[in-house]
């Protein structure tokens, strides 16, 4: 999307510009940063860099005629339940809980973080992303994913490496966040 040049547009031509804060939460090394990089810059790197604190990225999209800036808060991963910075979720309009499909223990952590996030931010749109769909030897079964979906949790399989369903996931969350506006 091109940046709007408000000086060259009259008031009737200006489209509505909306900004939405989206948080990425999950265990250590599940692919949160890689998903953000794939969505924002269309790139993937095998080089792993651990996020410390929070890294903020932005991407402008046009969704049904509305210019939307997604402000992505990529939060550091946690492998235990202590010291989770849920205060970062304040003001969020949506969030992703990211799971590594090759490590089933990351699902338990993700579900715990999801519950904490809902307590902190309220009942806002969110999606559980089961990442690394390009890798073999998944530990999380399709039956387990079906159970989650049956309980009302929205689940999508993604791959930051190949780009599989990454754009669709972000656009789907964007649509859910803008309903009723």
VMD Tcl script that builds the backbone (N, CA, C; Angstrom):
set m [mol new atoms 543]
animate dup $m
set s [atomselect $m all]
$s set {name element resname resid chain x y z} {
  {N N UNK 1 A 0.837 -1.170 0.000}
  {CA C UNK 1 A 0.000 0.000 0.000}
  {C C UNK 1 A 0.882 1.233 0.000}
  {N N UNK 2 A 0.526 2.224 -0.753}
  {CA C UNK 2 A 1.264 3.475 -0.777}
  {C C UNK 2 A 0.850 4.342 0.390}
  {N N UNK 3 A 1.773 5.134 0.871}
  {CA C UNK 3 A 1.474 6.067 1.945}
  {C C UNK 3 A 0.531 7.140 1.421}
  {N N UNK 4 A -0.470 7.461 2.223}
  {CA C UNK 4 A -1.416 8.500 1.808}
  {C C UNK 4 A -0.751 9.866 1.857}
  {N N UNK 5 A -0.927 10.643 0.826}
  {CA C UNK 5 A -0.404 11.994 0.784}
  {C C UNK 5 A -1.582 12.931 1.015}
  {N N UNK 6 A -1.818 13.251 2.295}
  {CA C UNK 6 A -3.006 14.028 2.652}
  {C C UNK 6 A -2.975 15.443 2.103}
  {N N UNK 7 A -1.794 15.965 1.771}
  {CA C UNK 7 A -1.726 17.323 1.237}
  {C C UNK 7 A -2.290 17.403 -0.172}
  {N N UNK 8 A -2.278 16.321 -0.908}
  {CA C UNK 8 A -2.755 16.315 -2.288}
  {C C UNK 8 A -4.171 15.756 -2.422}
  {N N UNK 9 A -4.848 15.516 -1.315}
  {CA C UNK 9 A -6.194 14.942 -1.364}
  {C C UNK 9 A -7.158 15.899 -0.675}
  {N N UNK 10 A -8.336 16.056 -1.261}
  {CA C UNK 10 A -9.317 16.859 -0.547}
  {C C UNK 10 A -10.047 15.963 0.448}
  {N N UNK 11 A -10.812 16.552 1.328}
  {CA C UNK 11 A -11.466 15.821 2.418}
  {C C UNK 11 A -12.367 14.702 1.912}
  {N N UNK 12 A -12.992 14.860 0.759}
  {CA C UNK 12 A -13.885 13.832 0.237}
  {C C UNK 12 A -13.141 12.594 -0.259}
  {N N UNK 13 A -11.858 12.744 -0.626}
  {CA C UNK 13 A -11.086 11.620 -1.138}
  {C C UNK 13 A -10.351 10.843 -0.052}
  {N N UNK 14 A -10.233 11.404 1.118}
  {CA C UNK 14 A -9.472 10.740 2.180}
  {C C UNK 14 A -10.208 9.506 2.680}
  {N N UNK 15 A -9.466 8.435 2.750}
  {CA C UNK 15 A -10.024 7.214 3.314}
  {C C UNK 15 A -9.757 7.192 4.812}
  {N N UNK 16 A -10.564 6.453 5.490}
  {CA C UNK 16 A -10.404 6.316 6.928}
  {C C UNK 16 A -9.119 5.553 7.239}
  {N N UNK 17 A -8.290 6.077 8.119}
  {CA C UNK 17 A -7.064 5.414 8.540}
  {C C UNK 17 A -7.247 4.921 9.966}
  {N N UNK 18 A -7.041 3.624 10.154}
  {CA C UNK 18 A -7.245 2.995 11.443}
  {C C UNK 18 A -5.952 2.309 11.856}
  {N N UNK 19 A -5.605 2.407 13.125}
  {CA C UNK 19 A -4.425 1.739 13.652}
  {C C UNK 19 A -4.873 0.722 14.696}
  {N N UNK 20 A -4.331 -0.494 14.613}
  {CA C UNK 20 A -4.700 -1.569 15.542}
  {C C UNK 20 A -3.454 -2.207 16.117}
  {N N UNK 21 A -3.401 -2.303 17.440}
  {CA C UNK 21 A -2.308 -2.976 18.130}
  {C C UNK 21 A -2.609 -4.471 18.177}
  {N N UNK 22 A -1.626 -5.276 17.730}
  {CA C UNK 22 A -1.742 -6.733 17.706}
  {C C UNK 22 A -0.530 -7.308 18.428}
  {N N UNK 23 A -0.750 -8.198 19.382}
  {CA C UNK 23 A 0.349 -8.820 20.121}
  {C C UNK 23 A 0.592 -10.245 19.648}
  {N N UNK 24 A 1.859 -10.616 19.639}
  {CA C UNK 24 A 2.296 -11.971 19.307}
  {C C UNK 24 A 2.813 -12.584 20.602}
  {N N UNK 25 A 2.154 -13.652 21.087}
  {CA C UNK 25 A 2.585 -14.287 22.320}
  {C C UNK 25 A 2.827 -15.772 22.075}
  {N N UNK 26 A 3.624 -16.371 22.919}
  {CA C UNK 26 A 3.913 -17.795 22.798}
  {C C UNK 26 A 5.224 -18.129 23.471}
  {N N UNK 27 A 5.564 -19.406 23.463}
  {CA C UNK 27 A 6.789 -19.892 24.084}
  {C C UNK 27 A 8.019 -19.431 23.296}
  {N N UNK 28 A 9.164 -19.707 23.845}
  {CA C UNK 28 A 10.465 -19.415 23.251}
  {C C UNK 28 A 10.626 -20.208 21.954}
  {N N UNK 29 A 11.057 -19.553 20.883}
  {CA C UNK 29 A 11.443 -20.192 19.622}
  {C C UNK 29 A 10.308 -20.911 18.887}
  {N N UNK 30 A 9.103 -20.335 18.939}
  {CA C UNK 30 A 7.975 -20.928 18.197}
  {C C UNK 30 A 7.797 -20.291 16.829}
  {N N UNK 31 A 8.439 -19.125 16.610}
  {CA C UNK 31 A 8.361 -18.477 15.305}
  {C C UNK 31 A 7.577 -17.176 15.281}
  {N N UNK 32 A 7.390 -16.540 16.418}
  {CA C UNK 32 A 6.643 -15.278 16.461}
  {C C UNK 32 A 7.315 -14.208 15.601}
  {N N UNK 33 A 8.611 -14.006 15.816}
  {CA C UNK 33 A 9.348 -12.994 15.049}
  {C C UNK 33 A 9.392 -13.349 13.576}
  {N N UNK 34 A 9.558 -14.636 13.269}
  {CA C UNK 34 A 9.613 -15.074 11.873}
  {C C UNK 34 A 8.281 -14.820 11.172}
  {N N UNK 35 A 7.175 -15.021 11.869}
  {CA C UNK 35 A 5.853 -14.746 11.285}
  {C C UNK 35 A 5.693 -13.248 11.006}
  {N N UNK 36 A 6.130 -12.419 11.940}
  {CA C UNK 36 A 6.053 -10.969 11.746}
  {C C UNK 36 A 6.907 -10.562 10.547}
  {N N UNK 37 A 8.136 -11.055 10.470}
  {CA C UNK 37 A 9.021 -10.726 9.357}
  {C C UNK 37 A 8.433 -11.177 8.019}
  {N N UNK 38 A 7.843 -12.362 7.998}
  {CA C UNK 38 A 7.225 -12.874 6.762}
  {C C UNK 38 A 6.075 -11.960 6.352}
  {N N UNK 39 A 5.242 -11.555 7.305}
  {CA C UNK 39 A 4.095 -10.716 6.986}
  {C C UNK 39 A 4.514 -9.294 6.601}
  {N N UNK 40 A 5.395 -8.692 7.381}
  {CA C UNK 40 A 5.756 -7.291 7.181}
  {C C UNK 40 A 6.715 -7.105 6.007}
  {N N UNK 41 A 7.717 -7.971 5.899}
  {CA C UNK 41 A 8.777 -7.775 4.898}
  {C C UNK 41 A 8.870 -8.876 3.852}
  {N N UNK 42 A 8.008 -9.881 3.943}
  {CA C UNK 42 A 8.014 -11.025 3.010}
  {C C UNK 42 A 9.354 -11.737 2.968}
  {N N UNK 43 A 10.002 -11.844 4.135}
  {CA C UNK 43 A 11.288 -12.537 4.201}
  {C C UNK 43 A 11.278 -13.581 5.308}
  {N N UNK 44 A 12.210 -14.526 5.203}
  {CA C UNK 44 A 12.427 -15.526 6.237}
  {C C UNK 44 A 13.925 -15.730 6.380}
  {N N UNK 45 A 14.378 -15.828 7.611}
  {CA C UNK 45 A 15.782 -16.102 7.884}
  {C C UNK 45 A 15.875 -17.298 8.812}
  {N N UNK 46 A 16.789 -18.218 8.503}
  {CA C UNK 46 A 17.036 -19.370 9.378}
  {C C UNK 46 A 17.812 -18.975 10.629}
  {N N UNK 47 A 18.377 -17.789 10.615}
  {CA C UNK 47 A 19.164 -17.324 11.755}
  {C C UNK 47 A 18.224 -16.942 12.890}
  {N N UNK 48 A 18.430 -17.540 14.044}
  {CA C UNK 48 A 17.549 -17.284 15.176}
  {C C UNK 48 A 18.098 -16.167 16.048}
  {N N UNK 49 A 17.267 -15.170 16.298}
  {CA C UNK 49 A 17.595 -14.093 17.228}
  {C C UNK 49 A 16.476 -14.006 18.249}
  {N N UNK 50 A 16.810 -14.203 19.496}
  {CA C UNK 50 A 15.812 -14.164 20.562}
  {C C UNK 50 A 15.341 -12.729 20.795}
  {N N UNK 51 A 14.031 -12.558 20.905}
  {CA C UNK 51 A 13.462 -11.242 21.214}
  {C C UNK 51 A 13.590 -10.994 22.709}
  {N N UNK 52 A 14.076 -9.824 23.076}
  {CA C UNK 52 A 14.166 -9.429 24.473}
  {C C UNK 52 A 13.157 -8.318 24.689}
  {N N UNK 53 A 12.245 -8.518 25.622}
  {CA C UNK 53 A 11.198 -7.527 25.861}
  {C C UNK 53 A 10.153 -7.596 24.769}
  {N N UNK 54 A 10.081 -6.544 23.971}
  {CA C UNK 54 A 9.112 -6.497 22.880}
  {C C UNK 54 A 9.724 -5.758 21.694}
  {N N UNK 55 A 9.444 -6.236 20.507}
  {CA C UNK 55 A 9.868 -5.559 19.281}
  {C C UNK 55 A 8.596 -5.130 18.554}
  {N N UNK 56 A 8.545 -3.880 18.124}
  {CA C UNK 56 A 7.346 -3.348 17.485}
  {C C UNK 56 A 7.606 -3.120 16.002}
  {N N UNK 57 A 6.728 -3.676 15.166}
  {CA C UNK 57 A 6.774 -3.496 13.718}
  {C C UNK 57 A 5.415 -3.001 13.254}
  {N N UNK 58 A 5.371 -2.411 12.058}
  {CA C UNK 58 A 4.108 -1.922 11.501}
  {C C UNK 58 A 3.962 -2.392 10.066}
  {N N UNK 59 A 2.710 -2.613 9.681}
  {CA C UNK 59 A 2.414 -2.870 8.271}
  {C C UNK 59 A 1.087 -2.201 7.941}
  {N N UNK 60 A 1.076 -1.470 6.841}
  {CA C UNK 60 A -0.140 -0.838 6.347}
  {C C UNK 60 A -0.805 -1.758 5.348}
  {N N UNK 61 A -2.096 -1.947 5.510}
  {CA C UNK 61 A -2.871 -2.752 4.567}
  {C C UNK 61 A -4.147 -1.994 4.227}
  {N N UNK 62 A -4.784 -2.395 3.145}
  {CA C UNK 62 A -6.102 -1.865 2.826}
  {C C UNK 62 A -7.073 -3.021 2.974}
  {N N UNK 63 A -8.049 -2.843 3.826}
  {CA C UNK 63 A -9.012 -3.885 4.123}
  {C C UNK 63 A -10.411 -3.348 3.854}
  {N N UNK 64 A -11.003 -3.820 2.782}
  {CA C UNK 64 A -12.365 -3.413 2.423}
  {C C UNK 64 A -12.513 -1.898 2.348}
  {N N UNK 65 A -11.515 -1.232 1.751}
  {CA C UNK 65 A -11.594 0.219 1.579}
  {C C UNK 65 A -11.116 1.028 2.758}
  {N N UNK 66 A -10.695 0.370 3.823}
  {CA C UNK 66 A -10.180 1.070 4.990}
  {C C UNK 66 A -8.676 0.861 5.064}
  {N N UNK 67 A -7.944 1.959 5.179}
  {CA C UNK 67 A -6.507 1.863 5.367}
  {C C UNK 67 A -6.251 1.540 6.833}
  {N N UNK 68 A -5.553 0.443 7.055}
  {CA C UNK 68 A -5.332 -0.065 8.401}
  {C C UNK 68 A -3.837 -0.223 8.644}
  {N N UNK 69 A -3.366 0.323 9.748}
  {CA C UNK 69 A -1.996 0.093 10.182}
  {C C UNK 69 A -2.031 -0.943 11.282}
  {N N UNK 70 A -1.406 -2.072 11.022}
  {CA C UNK 70 A -1.284 -3.102 12.052}
  {C C UNK 70 A 0.030 -2.842 12.786}
  {N N UNK 71 A -0.068 -2.537 14.070}
  {CA C UNK 71 A 1.091 -2.296 14.923}
  {C C UNK 71 A 1.335 -3.601 15.677}
  {N N UNK 72 A 2.382 -4.321 15.273}
  {CA C UNK 72 A 2.635 -5.673 15.758}
  {C C UNK 72 A 3.642 -5.664 16.905}
  {N N UNK 73 A 3.196 -6.111 18.054}
  {CA C UNK 73 A 4.043 -6.202 19.242}
  {C C UNK 73 A 4.507 -7.649 19.362}
  {N N UNK 74 A 5.751 -7.887 19.002}
  {CA C UNK 74 A 6.360 -9.212 19.052}
  {C C UNK 74 A 6.991 -9.378 20.436}
  {N N UNK 75 A 6.300 -10.104 21.314}
  {CA C UNK 75 A 6.733 -10.239 22.700}
  {C C UNK 75 A 7.715 -11.397 22.858}
  {N N UNK 76 A 8.652 -11.224 23.788}
  {CA C UNK 76 A 9.638 -12.275 24.026}
  {C C UNK 76 A 8.939 -13.559 24.452}
  {N N UNK 77 A 9.530 -14.681 24.051}
  {CA C UNK 77 A 8.962 -15.981 24.365}
  {C C UNK 77 A 9.204 -16.380 25.805}
  {N N UNK 78 A 8.310 -17.193 26.313}
  {CA C UNK 78 A 8.404 -17.691 27.682}
  {C C UNK 78 A 8.225 -19.197 27.676}
  {N N UNK 79 A 9.077 -19.895 28.414}
  {CA C UNK 79 A 8.946 -21.344 28.529}
  {C C UNK 79 A 8.458 -21.770 29.907}
  {N N UNK 80 A 8.148 -20.803 30.737}
  {CA C UNK 80 A 7.536 -21.127 32.023}
  {C C UNK 80 A 6.469 -20.085 32.308}
  {N N UNK 81 A 5.731 -20.296 33.363}
  {CA C UNK 81 A 4.595 -19.420 33.649}
  {C C UNK 81 A 4.979 -18.196 34.468}
  {N N UNK 82 A 6.230 -18.095 34.857}
  {CA C UNK 82 A 6.673 -16.960 35.662}
  {C C UNK 82 A 7.088 -15.799 34.774}
  {N N UNK 83 A 6.942 -14.605 35.281}
  {CA C UNK 83 A 7.467 -13.412 34.633}
  {C C UNK 83 A 6.935 -13.182 33.219}
  {N N UNK 84 A 5.662 -13.408 33.025}
  {CA C UNK 84 A 5.046 -13.136 31.728}
  {C C UNK 84 A 4.568 -11.682 31.740}
  {N N UNK 85 A 4.986 -10.914 30.752}
  {CA C UNK 85 A 4.675 -9.479 30.713}
  {C C UNK 85 A 3.328 -9.232 30.031}
  {N N UNK 86 A 2.258 -9.554 30.702}
  {CA C UNK 86 A 0.937 -9.374 30.120}
  {C C UNK 86 A 0.548 -7.900 30.036}
  {N N UNK 87 A 1.285 -7.024 30.723}
  {CA C UNK 87 A 0.975 -5.595 30.639}
  {C C UNK 87 A 1.149 -5.088 29.208}
  {N N UNK 88 A 1.981 -5.760 28.403}
  {CA C UNK 88 A 2.145 -5.379 27.007}
  {C C UNK 88 A 0.849 -5.509 26.219}
  {N N UNK 89 A -0.078 -6.317 26.713}
  {CA C UNK 89 A -1.337 -6.535 26.004}
  {C C UNK 89 A -2.345 -5.401 26.195}
  {N N UNK 90 A -2.115 -4.544 27.152}
  {CA C UNK 90 A -3.067 -3.446 27.382}
  {C C UNK 90 A -3.175 -2.595 26.126}
  {N N UNK 91 A -4.387 -2.350 25.699}
  {CA C UNK 91 A -4.633 -1.563 24.503}
  {C C UNK 91 A -4.635 -2.373 23.218}
  {N N UNK 92 A -4.349 -3.670 23.321}
  {CA C UNK 92 A -4.354 -4.513 22.124}
  {C C UNK 92 A -5.782 -4.693 21.626}
  {N N UNK 93 A -5.915 -4.733 20.300}
  {CA C UNK 93 A -7.221 -4.964 19.675}
  {C C UNK 93 A -7.340 -6.400 19.168}
  {N N UNK 94 A -6.227 -7.153 19.249}
  {CA C UNK 94 A -6.205 -8.546 18.837}
  {C C UNK 94 A -4.863 -9.149 19.173}
  {N N UNK 95 A -4.794 -10.485 19.140}
  {CA C UNK 95 A -3.520 -11.140 19.390}
  {C C UNK 95 A -3.460 -12.511 18.729}
  {N N UNK 96 A -2.218 -12.936 18.499}
  {CA C UNK 96 A -1.931 -14.283 18.028}
  {C C UNK 96 A -1.223 -15.023 19.152}
  {N N UNK 97 A -1.614 -16.254 19.377}
  {CA C UNK 97 A -0.880 -17.140 20.264}
  {C C UNK 97 A -0.191 -18.137 19.347}
  {N N UNK 98 A 1.143 -18.178 19.381}
  {CA C UNK 98 A 1.912 -18.974 18.427}
  {C C UNK 98 A 2.446 -20.231 19.107}
  {N N UNK 99 A 2.312 -21.345 18.378}
  {CA C UNK 99 A 2.712 -22.663 18.851}
  {C C UNK 99 A 3.660 -23.268 17.825}
  {N N UNK 100 A 4.646 -24.015 18.270}
  {CA C UNK 100 A 5.520 -24.786 17.387}
  {C C UNK 100 A 4.911 -26.179 17.256}
  {N N UNK 101 A 4.429 -26.520 16.072}
  {CA C UNK 101 A 3.769 -27.804 15.849}
  {C C UNK 101 A 4.653 -29.011 16.090}
  {N N UNK 102 A 5.977 -28.802 16.139}
  {CA C UNK 102 A 6.898 -29.914 16.374}
  {C C UNK 102 A 7.238 -30.087 17.849}
  {N N UNK 103 A 6.685 -29.224 18.707}
  {CA C UNK 103 A 6.935 -29.313 20.161}
  {C C UNK 103 A 5.606 -29.161 20.892}
  {N N UNK 104 A 5.013 -30.281 21.295}
  {CA C UNK 104 A 3.676 -30.223 21.886}
  {C C UNK 104 A 3.628 -29.448 23.198}
  {N N UNK 105 A 4.747 -29.346 23.913}
  {CA C UNK 105 A 4.741 -28.589 25.164}
  {C C UNK 105 A 4.457 -27.108 24.925}
  {N N UNK 106 A 4.728 -26.615 23.713}
  {CA C UNK 106 A 4.461 -25.200 23.429}
  {C C UNK 106 A 2.965 -24.929 23.335}
  {N N UNK 107 A 2.166 -25.959 23.081}
  {CA C UNK 107 A 0.714 -25.782 23.035}
  {C C UNK 107 A 0.166 -25.504 24.426}
  {N N UNK 108 A 0.634 -26.243 25.425}
  {CA C UNK 108 A 0.164 -26.007 26.796}
  {C C UNK 108 A 0.503 -24.597 27.251}
  {N N UNK 109 A 1.724 -24.167 26.953}
  {CA C UNK 109 A 2.131 -22.806 27.309}
  {C C UNK 109 A 1.265 -21.786 26.579}
  {N N UNK 110 A 1.016 -22.036 25.301}
  {CA C UNK 110 A 0.210 -21.112 24.499}
  {C C UNK 110 A -1.203 -20.992 25.045}
  {N N UNK 111 A -1.800 -22.101 25.439}
  {CA C UNK 111 A -3.170 -22.058 25.966}
  {C C UNK 111 A -3.204 -21.299 27.289}
  {N N UNK 112 A -2.169 -21.472 28.106}
  {CA C UNK 112 A -2.077 -20.719 29.358}
  {C C UNK 112 A -1.947 -19.218 29.058}
  {N N UNK 113 A -1.046 -18.880 28.131}
  {CA C UNK 113 A -0.861 -17.470 27.765}
  {C C UNK 113 A -2.123 -16.879 27.154}
  {N N UNK 114 A -2.826 -17.663 26.360}
  {CA C UNK 114 A -4.085 -17.212 25.757}
  {C C UNK 114 A -5.081 -16.827 26.848}
  {N N UNK 115 A -5.202 -17.665 27.871}
  {CA C UNK 115 A -6.125 -17.371 28.967}
  {C C UNK 115 A -5.709 -16.112 29.722}
  {N N UNK 116 A -4.402 -15.964 29.986}
  {CA C UNK 116 A -3.912 -14.745 30.639}
  {C C UNK 116 A -4.186 -13.516 29.781}
  {N N UNK 117 A -3.980 -13.654 28.482}
  {CA C UNK 117 A -4.215 -12.532 27.569}
  {C C UNK 117 A -5.678 -12.121 27.575}
  {N N UNK 118 A -6.581 -13.089 27.568}
  {CA C UNK 118 A -8.014 -12.771 27.592}
  {C C UNK 118 A -8.403 -12.094 28.911}
  {N N UNK 119 A -7.776 -12.522 30.014}
  {CA C UNK 119 A -8.031 -11.874 31.308}
  {C C UNK 119 A -7.531 -10.434 31.296}
  {N N UNK 120 A -6.387 -10.203 30.662}
  {CA C UNK 120 A -5.761 -8.879 30.636}
  {C C UNK 120 A -6.442 -7.938 29.648}
  {N N UNK 121 A -6.644 -8.415 28.429}
  {CA C UNK 121 A -7.127 -7.544 27.350}
  {C C UNK 121 A -8.630 -7.637 27.126}
  {N N UNK 122 A -9.285 -8.594 27.736}
  {CA C UNK 122 A -10.712 -8.792 27.506}
  {C C UNK 122 A -10.938 -9.727 26.328}
  {N N UNK 123 A -12.168 -9.904 25.971}
  {CA C UNK 123 A -12.531 -10.829 24.899}
  {C C UNK 123 A -12.333 -10.151 23.545}
  {N N UNK 124 A -11.084 -10.128 23.102}
  {CA C UNK 124 A -10.736 -9.501 21.827}
  {C C UNK 124 A -10.428 -10.596 20.803}
  {N N UNK 125 A -10.489 -10.264 19.515}
  {CA C UNK 125 A -10.187 -11.273 18.491}
  {C C UNK 125 A -8.777 -11.853 18.657}
  {N N UNK 126 A -8.684 -13.151 18.477}
  {CA C UNK 126 A -7.391 -13.820 18.583}
  {C C UNK 126 A -7.433 -15.132 17.803}
  {N N UNK 127 A -6.245 -15.564 17.405}
  {CA C UNK 127 A -6.107 -16.808 16.655}
  {C C UNK 127 A -4.890 -17.544 17.196}
  {N N UNK 128 A -5.027 -18.856 17.362}
  {CA C UNK 128 A -3.891 -19.700 17.716}
  {C C UNK 128 A -3.250 -20.150 16.406}
  {N N UNK 129 A -1.976 -19.787 16.218}
  {CA C UNK 129 A -1.243 -20.173 15.014}
  {C C UNK 129 A -0.337 -21.352 15.340}
  {N N UNK 130 A -0.565 -22.464 14.657}
  {CA C UNK 130 A 0.303 -23.629 14.802}
  {C C UNK 130 A 1.344 -23.496 13.695}
  {N N UNK 131 A 2.521 -23.025 14.070}
  {CA C UNK 131 A 3.553 -22.663 13.111}
  {C C UNK 131 A 4.472 -23.845 12.790}
  {N N UNK 132 A 5.244 -23.676 11.746}
  {CA C UNK 132 A 6.222 -24.650 11.254}
  {C C UNK 132 A 5.544 -25.828 10.552}
  {N N UNK 133 A 4.465 -25.522 9.821}
  {CA C UNK 133 A 3.729 -26.569 9.099}
  {C C UNK 133 A 4.558 -27.203 7.991}
  {N N UNK 134 A 5.677 -26.575 7.632}
  {CA C UNK 134 A 6.554 -27.122 6.598}
  {C C UNK 134 A 7.432 -28.267 7.115}
  {N N UNK 135 A 7.513 -28.427 8.424}
  {CA C UNK 135 A 8.398 -29.443 9.001}
  {C C UNK 135 A 7.667 -30.770 9.219}
  {N N UNK 136 A 8.396 -31.878 9.066}
  {CA C UNK 136 A 7.800 -33.190 9.347}
  {C C UNK 136 A 7.787 -33.453 10.858}
  {N N UNK 137 A 7.243 -34.573 11.227}
  {CA C UNK 137 A 7.281 -35.034 12.623}
  {C C UNK 137 A 6.579 -34.098 13.597}
  {N N UNK 138 A 5.375 -33.718 13.245}
  {CA C UNK 138 A 4.595 -32.897 14.151}
  {C C UNK 138 A 4.220 -33.689 15.390}
  {N N UNK 139 A 4.260 -33.016 16.535}
  {CA C UNK 139 A 3.840 -33.640 17.789}
  {C C UNK 139 A 2.403 -33.293 18.135}
  {N N UNK 140 A 1.856 -32.285 17.481}
  {CA C UNK 140 A 0.472 -31.879 17.748}
  {C C UNK 140 A -0.400 -32.480 16.651}
  {N N UNK 141 A -1.345 -33.293 17.053}
  {CA C UNK 141 A -2.154 -34.041 16.091}
  {C C UNK 141 A -3.315 -33.211 15.566}
  {N N UNK 142 A -3.818 -33.606 14.408}
  {CA C UNK 142 A -5.011 -32.969 13.847}
  {C C UNK 142 A -6.208 -33.168 14.772}
  {N N UNK 143 A -6.254 -34.300 15.474}
  {CA C UNK 143 A -7.349 -34.551 16.425}
  {C C UNK 143 A -7.324 -33.525 17.557}
  {N N UNK 144 A -6.115 -33.196 18.052}
  {CA C UNK 144 A -5.993 -32.194 19.121}
  {C C UNK 144 A -6.424 -30.820 18.602}
  {N N UNK 145 A -6.055 -30.505 17.373}
  {CA C UNK 145 A -6.458 -29.220 16.794}
  {C C UNK 145 A -7.965 -29.161 16.608}
  {N N UNK 146 A -8.567 -30.271 16.225}
  {CA C UNK 146 A -10.023 -30.332 16.069}
  {C C UNK 146 A -10.711 -30.131 17.422}
  {N N UNK 147 A -10.134 -30.676 18.487}
  {CA C UNK 147 A -10.675 -30.469 19.837}
  {C C UNK 147 A -10.658 -28.988 20.207}
  {N N UNK 148 A -9.548 -28.327 19.909}
  {CA C UNK 148 A -9.442 -26.899 20.205}
  {C C UNK 148 A -10.493 -26.107 19.443}
  {N N UNK 149 A -10.643 -26.412 18.157}
  {CA C UNK 149 A -11.639 -25.711 17.346}
  {C C UNK 149 A -13.052 -25.985 17.847}
  {N N UNK 150 A -13.315 -27.218 18.272}
  {CA C UNK 150 A -14.635 -27.568 18.798}
  {C C UNK 150 A -14.936 -26.808 20.091}
  {N N UNK 151 A -13.884 -26.431 20.825}
  {CA C UNK 151 A -14.083 -25.668 22.066}
  {C C UNK 151 A -14.217 -24.173 21.801}
  {N N UNK 152 A -14.181 -23.773 20.511}
  {CA C UNK 152 A -14.375 -22.366 20.161}
  {C C UNK 152 A -13.100 -21.592 19.922}
  {N N UNK 153 A -11.955 -22.253 19.926}
  {CA C UNK 153 A -10.675 -21.586 19.687}
  {C C UNK 153 A -10.378 -21.615 18.191}
  {N N UNK 154 A -10.110 -20.460 17.628}
  {CA C UNK 154 A -9.757 -20.379 16.201}
  {C C UNK 154 A -8.312 -20.805 16.021}
  {N N UNK 155 A -8.062 -21.772 15.155}
  {CA C UNK 155 A -6.732 -22.334 14.938}
  {C C UNK 155 A -6.396 -22.285 13.456}
  {N N UNK 156 A -5.154 -21.898 13.140}
  {CA C UNK 156 A -4.666 -21.921 11.762}
  {C C UNK 156 A -3.257 -22.495 11.750}
  {N N UNK 157 A -2.962 -23.322 10.752}
  {CA C UNK 157 A -1.604 -23.829 10.548}
  {C C UNK 157 A -0.863 -22.860 9.640}
  {N N UNK 158 A 0.372 -22.492 10.046}
  {CA C UNK 158 A 1.172 -21.551 9.272}
  {C C UNK 158 A 2.607 -22.056 9.123}
  {N N UNK 159 A 3.322 -21.441 8.199}
  {CA C UNK 159 A 4.763 -21.650 8.064}
  {C C UNK 159 A 5.400 -20.313 7.724}
  {N N UNK 160 A 6.172 -19.790 8.657}
  {CA C UNK 160 A 6.901 -18.557 8.375}
  {C C UNK 160 A 7.940 -18.797 7.284}
  {N N UNK 161 A 8.470 -20.002 7.220}
  {CA C UNK 161 A 9.517 -20.315 6.233}
  {C C UNK 161 A 8.970 -20.282 4.816}
  {N N UNK 162 A 7.849 -20.951 4.564}
  {CA C UNK 162 A 7.288 -21.002 3.209}
  {C C UNK 162 A 6.274 -19.890 2.952}
  {N N UNK 163 A 5.785 -19.285 4.020}
  {CA C UNK 163 A 4.749 -18.257 3.888}
  {C C UNK 163 A 3.341 -18.833 3.918}
  {N N UNK 164 A 3.217 -20.155 4.067}
  {CA C UNK 164 A 1.904 -20.802 4.053}
  {C C UNK 164 A 0.968 -20.186 5.098}
  {N N UNK 165 A -0.127 -19.617 4.633}
  {CA C UNK 165 A -1.241 -19.083 5.442}
  {C C UNK 165 A -0.867 -17.904 6.352}
  {N N UNK 166 A 0.323 -17.335 6.172}
  {CA C UNK 166 A 0.721 -16.210 7.027}
  {C C UNK 166 A -0.111 -14.967 6.707}
  {N N UNK 167 A -0.136 -14.588 5.452}
  {CA C UNK 167 A -0.929 -13.411 5.041}
  {C C UNK 167 A -2.394 -13.607 5.408}
  {N N UNK 168 A -2.917 -14.797 5.152}
  {CA C UNK 168 A -4.328 -15.087 5.466}
  {C C UNK 168 A -4.606 -14.940 6.953}
  {N N UNK 169 A -3.670 -15.381 7.795}
  {CA C UNK 169 A -3.864 -15.275 9.242}
  {C C UNK 169 A -3.950 -13.816 9.687}
  {N N UNK 170 A -3.010 -12.998 9.218}
  {CA C UNK 170 A -3.002 -11.592 9.612}
  {C C UNK 170 A -4.229 -10.858 9.072}
  {N N UNK 171 A -4.603 -11.134 7.835}
  {CA C UNK 171 A -5.787 -10.481 7.267}
  {C C UNK 171 A -7.063 -10.935 7.961}
  {N N UNK 172 A -7.118 -12.203 8.338}
  {CA C UNK 172 A -8.280 -12.724 9.054}
  {C C UNK 172 A -8.435 -12.039 10.410}
  {N N UNK 173 A -7.323 -11.860 11.119}
  {CA C UNK 173 A -7.389 -11.161 12.400}
  {C C UNK 173 A -7.765 -9.702 12.183}
  {N N UNK 174 A -7.226 -9.074 11.151}
  {CA C UNK 174 A -7.561 -7.680 10.840}
  {C C UNK 174 A -9.063 -7.526 10.581}
  {N N UNK 175 A -9.633 -8.446 9.831}
  {CA C UNK 175 A -11.078 -8.406 9.566}
  {C C UNK 175 A -11.860 -8.528 10.864}
  {N N UNK 176 A -11.463 -9.459 11.711}
  {CA C UNK 176 A -12.172 -9.652 12.971}
  {C C UNK 176 A -12.079 -8.410 13.864}
  {N N UNK 177 A -10.938 -7.729 13.819}
  {CA C UNK 177 A -10.754 -6.531 14.654}
  {C C UNK 177 A -11.551 -5.343 14.142}
  {N N UNK 178 A -11.849 -5.299 12.847}
  {CA C UNK 178 A -12.528 -4.143 12.270}
  {C C UNK 178 A -14.025 -4.349 12.103}
  {N N UNK 179 A -14.545 -5.509 12.427}
  {CA C UNK 179 A -15.994 -5.729 12.324}
  {C C UNK 179 A -16.713 -4.747 13.237}
  {N N UNK 180 A -17.770 -4.190 12.717}
  {CA C UNK 180 A -18.581 -3.267 13.509}
  {C C UNK 180 A -18.049 -1.846 13.554}
  {N N UNK 181 A -17.046 -1.544 12.760}
  {CA C UNK 181 A -16.520 -0.164 12.773}
  {C C UNK 181 A -16.993 0.598 11.567}
}
mol reanalyze $m
mol bondsrecalc $m
mol representation Tube
mol addrep $m
